[in-house]
Amino acid sequence: MSGKPTYFNPSKPLEERIEDLISRMTLEEKIPQLLNDAISIERLEIPKYNWWSECLHGVGFSGIATVFPQAIGLAASFDLDLMRRVATAISDEGRAKHHEAVRTNQRKIYQGLTFWSPNVNIFRDPRWGRGQETYGEDPYLTSKLGVVFVKALQGDHPKYLKLVATPKHYVAYSGLESERHKFDARVSKKDLWETYLPAFEACIREGKAEAIMGAYNRVNGEPCCASEFLLNEILRKGWEFKGHVVSDCGAIKDIYQDHRIVETGAEASALAINAGCDLFCSVGIYTKKNKRIRWDWIKSAVENKLLKEETIDKALHRLFRARFLLGMFDPPELVPYTNIPYEVNDCEEHRQLALEAAKKTIVLLKNDGNLLPLKKNIKKIAVIGPTADNKDVLLGNYSGTPSRYSTILNGIKESVSDQTEILFSEGCPLKEKSTEGFDEAISIAKDADITILVLGISPRLEGEEGQAIESDLGGDRLEIGLPGSQEGLLKAIYGIRKPIVLVLTGGSAISFNFAKENIPSILFSWYPGEEGGKAIAEVIFGTYNPAGRLPVTFYKSVDQLPDVRDYSMVGRTYRYFEGEPLYPFGYGLSYTVFKYSSLKISSREIKCGENVRVSVDVENIGRMEGEEVVQLYISQSSQSFRVPIRELKGFRRIYLNRNEKKTVSFEINQNDYSIVNMDGERIIQPGEIMISVGGSQPGFIGNASEVLKDSFKIRN
């Protein structure tokens, strides 16, 4: 390293290298490094770097890449090992794409190693369009999946990060999209610490995420990207976070333009950086012509003594820490992840993983008379519906581009025997109120032996602001029923009185009361990725036995929901909803039957802080091999403040052959049986803790003969 500065010496301590680099930079060079599209500093051999990359369910917006099921679908798998393998494949492709770009001297947006995923916001209301990006409504499930995703993205090397994971959007961001730049989420201390913060805390403390993204909105009056309470008191002091904070894109502008907290961009910039926001994302908000304005905001803040250079240095330290940990200033031969070949991108192994993942996400909601699985040699099958031959419903938002894909119609065609005739009609538009295609659909349904009806919603109806081009309101939905004329089409086909299999697509809960009462078999497929059609066909024709579970509550109507602008959890999600759902969180059926027995608790009475071990025997007593999602819930009461009706505190997805039995064990710790009071404090109350273990929540029997219950006591 003779003649090279300290920051290029990989044998030197990390902190020393970072400080050496920053000490060599002028203020004019420092300021642009706080922007997502950081310019090069040629005299210091610092290359240009764009911090913005996406990998919600595959490397996004960066050309050909493997497209896995949308995040909400991955959550429906209830499978941590699957999540680990998917995130590992994504990180392989992300690394390979980055190094291929660098080899050709490309350093554009979506070509870096800092990925703004996962989205661990809580999906508290099905009308929110971006709920499809999340892991559902439960803090425990979201935390477990988020931690695994973060760890697999970042890798396990003792010195280098594979990628940088960035949990988002911190915090209490879940609608309305049309108001996201200006709304103030009024959140109680209890709801903040019980519902909105746990997944972020887990991703930082346990997952060791190197970055976090602040949300657009305010929380209790403070903009998330300029909140001393959120960024300093909780994140850095409370959770001992050492990494960097990036703003959501345009969020700094929102501070003065929409939230009207301050009057200028300079004041907004100073407020954010002083609070602990290190990186401003603004690409897409400003044109190239006035791009430099963002630099001038920060420079003006310094000149007007609103911001000190030493505070900028702290932000730079955290930013360059990420680049050093990624190995960007070290010889490539020292960084093992540089050896990942470009050919790993869109490889056959990843395509097979996408197929496996898609199968594991599918939820069987109803199967009266064991109509499913179907035989492959049915003479004529009518496939009807606006989402049956639709690429959009495979991909969801924030996706890459698959080199090839399988729609539901194609998957069915490729799965049946040569003697089976497939008849197809869209039947009706996705959203418009039109019956123009009804006659054709009815005609082929009458001619067929069975109809596979494919209905639901698509990313055209739900998604981020500006992306869901046919949504009711800026990306969100106003209603949760089947859109347009789909309900009418369903009833028309039902009136023929021939067997129907209903496949529903979507990234959030849909209300379909008529179908639940009248259609014998119903599958929910989410946005299942590039191999979605093949996966759905394998479930329909019995090559694969479904075991997905709902990561959100399906409601009967919007009348059961509080105001979407109300961020209180009262009446929301399975933990606080007291009505009767259409289908509950955790629900899902199988083609086989599982029997639960021998529920055991290690101790009937424990002291505060002690652990309890719970075990149960699960046996496949049905007609075929299959998987079961074993779920453990706990319940307790409080005389002084509200507590959840029940909470998920353990889950395992297991595979059982016919007549096979396995013992499944869970460890319940003090964090599991503690509760959050109205002051936001996590406390332990002496008293009885009720436990239920089964294939669903208690009261909602799925494949199990019963949900087993027992209890233990906590003493002072």
ABEGO torsion letter per residue (X at the ends): XBGBBAAABAABBAAAAAAAAAAABBAAAAAAAABABBBBBAAAGBBBBBABBBAAAEBBGAEBBBBBBBAAAAAAAGBAAAAAAAAAAAAAAAAAAAAAAAAAGBBBBGABABBBOBBABBBABAABAAAAABAEABAAAAAAAAAAAAAAAAEABAABBABBBBBOBOBGBAOBAAAAAABBBBBBAAAAAAAAAAAAAAAAAAAGBABBBBBABBBGGBBAAABAAAAAAAAAAAAGBABBBBBBBGAAAAAAAAAGABABAAAAAAAAAAAGBABBBABGABBAAAAAAAAAAAAAAAAAGABBAAAAAAAAAAAAAAAAAAGAABBAAABAAAABBAAABGBAAAAAAAAAAAAAABBBABBBGGAOBBBAABABBBBBEAAABBAAAAAEBGBBBBABBBBAAAAAAAABBAABBBBBBAGBBAABBBAAAAAAAAAAAAABABBBBBBEBBAAABEBBGABAABABGGBBABABBBEAAAAAAAAAAAAGBBBBBBBBEABBBBBAAAAAABABBBBAEBAEAAAAAAAAAAAAGABBBABBBABBBBABAAABBBAABABABGBEAAABABBBABBBGBEBBABBBBBBGBBBABABBBBGBBBBBBBBBBBABABBBBBBBBBBBBBBBAABBBBABBBABBBBBBBBBGBBBBBBBBBBAAAABBBBAAGBBBBBBEBBBBBBBABBBGBBBABABBBBBBBBBBX
